[in-house]
Amino acid sequence: MTADATDHAPISLLIVDDHPVVRDGLRGMFESAPGFTVLGEASSGVEAVALTAALDPDVILMDLRMPGGGGVDAIRELTGRGARAKVLVLTTYDTDSDTLPAIEAGATGYLLKDAPREELFTAVRAAAQGRTVLSPAVASRLVSAVRAPAAPGNEPLSAREREVLALVARGTSNREIARELFISEATVKTHLTHLYAKLGVNDRAAAVAVAYQRGILGH
């Protein structure tokens, strides 16, 4: 049996943007495509947190700059509450001051609003599975932002750390990594701590971005 969302329950969405035209466009786009259902809309971060608690969506499409409560604060609040929903930032801004705080707050992915329709659908499916989604422009911004202040050394990753990182890039959970590599979850977390330190990052998304930038992942 395939685990593709289109074969089972549709991926439920909450759309968060302060512009009604943007919300209408996104709702129409996703409601016209198979495998998605839009549960509701919010016009601010505060409203997004309340609706997430009420509707329990799979994925939240989150704008960042909104009057009445910005996206980063909302993401931080949702992360603190242990919300099940994955947050996919969808914004026009890709500056360092926007990108890094959103990822650090707990966003699963970050796309720009000019992303093609199919790329957005693919990103939402990936986010629903817990996989990191970063547009190329955002990934390079993120790399610059995380490397500049930390100035990490060039200590190479061990073979095991590379294995863990490759699995992280595929969206594999700590439990699944432990099972695949025949190690404990505690050991997985230790490897993650070490490779974060070597890469000069604080989370999975940043680790993947820096690894691609340095050629540790990819071709």
HELIX and SHEET records of a PDB file:
HELIX    1   1 ALA A    5  ASP A    7  5                                   3    
HELIX    2   2 PRO A   20  GLU A   31  1                                  12    
HELIX    3   3 GLY A   45  LEU A   55  1                                  11    
HELIX    4   4 GLY A   71  ARG A   81  1                                  11    
HELIX    5   5 ASP A   96  ALA A  105  1                                  10    
HELIX    6   6 ARG A  117  ALA A  128  1                                  12    
HELIX    7   7 PRO A  136  ALA A  150  1                                  15    
HELIX    8   8 ALA A  159  ALA A  169  1                                  11    
HELIX    9   9 ASN A  174  LEU A  181  1                                   8    
HELIX   10  10 GLU A  185  LEU A  199  1                                  15    
HELIX   11  11 ARG A  204  ARG A  214  1                                  11    
SHEET    1   A 6 PHE A  36  ALA A  42  0                                        
SHEET    2   A 6 ILE A  11  VAL A  16  1                                        
SHEET    3   A 6 VAL A  59  MET A  62  1                                        
SHEET    4   A 6 LYS A  86  THR A  91  1                                        
SHEET    5   A 6 GLY A 109  LEU A 112  1                                        
SHEET    6   A 6 VAL A 133  LEU A 134  1                                        
END                                                                             
